[in-house]
Amino acid sequence: MSHTCRIELDGTPHEFPVVEGSEKELSIDISTLRDRTGYITLDDGYSNTGSCKSAVTYIDGDKGILRYRGIPIEQLAEHSTFVETAWLVIWGRLPTEQEMERFSRRLTMNQMMHESLRSHFAGFPPNAPPMAILSAMINAMSCYEPQMMDIEDDNTMEKAAARIISKVRTIAAASYKMSIGQPLMYPHPEYKYCENFLHMMFSIPYREYWPTPEVSRALNLFLILHADHEQNCSTSTVRMVASSQANMFASCAAGVCALWGPLHGGANVAVIEMLEFIKQSGMKVSEYIERVKQKDTKLKLMGFGHRVYKNFDPRAKILKDAADKMLARLNISDPLLDIAQQMEEVALNDDYFIERKLYPNVDFYSGITLRAMGIPLNMFTVMFAIGRMPGWIANWKELHDDPKSRIYRPRQVYTGHTLRDYVPVEQR
Ligand code: CMC
């Protein structure tokens, strides 16, 4: 196999190296293209652009493969916890017992917010979107962590990672408590990561909430499945911000903003709104799908389609099974699950979706799982953000540790006016 690529421009051939990834993925290194030829590449939406080399997550979209640091998502979903998976994603290997113990201790030590940070919540209106609060508060955390602004060794790196991963759940739960007018609950030092989050969400003074093992397990699973997903919109945003050498808090806060949109993490809210609409309007699933196909409505089947997965999304498969089992064990019957299952069946047999390779993605069944846990709809995307934090941190670290990293600075093809003169206001 040739390890160069020949491109002919204006009759002159140019050779570029072919870079091969560890799973034999091939790419053409065009980093010298502009210097040598004056041309740049144009790839709106980056479908064909490898923005970096990364060793964190591997996806094969045709085969429905997702691996964190080489380990299949199915194995992690079955055997791991979110905290262990987070360490794996950030550090590149499974932790030893001592490393796990140290990281868990650091998570516990960092679970509280600075008391002054708690008072920031009073500045938000009661109906403020929790994603806005989350992003603002992660950024505000940097004001309280001057010693974390320059991360120069692994020890500080682990402390900083523990701080964000631990405090993000405290902030998330506090934003929910504010929105419903209940007192903010302090984290409990004896509780594990997921139980502690659920405690801060659902306990009230003098009435302790304790989740069932099914609910804790489902939350662990949900967070594991969201822990990383290579160069998606929010992770690329984190890397973009990090490339200017911005600190980890600022970079992750930017990731939260990117995740918010309905085409990305916000899809988990949009899916439930779509299913609720169908239920309440009494519309048939097939009728809704016909409306989606008409296109003039700009309506999409939310929770369907993916830029990379063109066969199935392995996360959706795991979550669907988990949602089924959890609902059965908790004896909950959710009419939205029935509508979702009907919708999947109709869409998967419809030429429109078959031709475009549109399958349910992770967000299609995640909302059903979150509802069964009692998580309110406006917190769904926040849950995704808590889960994605290890992936953002791992990508931040990868870039930070790379001595060759440069500021991200794409080019553009300018399509605006050519040179024209300024016109004084009275002559316009
Ligand atoms: N419903 C109906 N048609 C769709 C959908 C959908 N959900 N997704 C894609 N299409 C159509 C699209 O209109 C286009 O049709 P045509 O070729 O006739 O113009 C074709 O399929 C290709 O779509 P695309 O927009 O070029 O695909 P993309 O890779 O740019 O977008 C996507 C990927 C996930 C943004 C898109 O599929 C979508 O908007 N899905 C719904 C939102 C969603 O569920 N997002 C969560 C993604 S997974 C978790 C995450 O990343 O956060």
Boltz pocket constraint, residues with backbone or C-beta under 6 A from the ligand:
constraints:
  - pocket:
      binder: B
      contacts: [[A, 45], [A, 232], [A, 262], [A, 263], [A, 264], [A, 265], [A, 266], [A, 267], [A, 292], [A, 299], [A, 300], [A, 301], [A, 302], [A, 303], [A, 304], [A, 305], [A, 306], [A, 307], [A, 308], [A, 356], [A, 358], [A, 361], [A, 362], [A, 363]]
      max_distance: 6.0
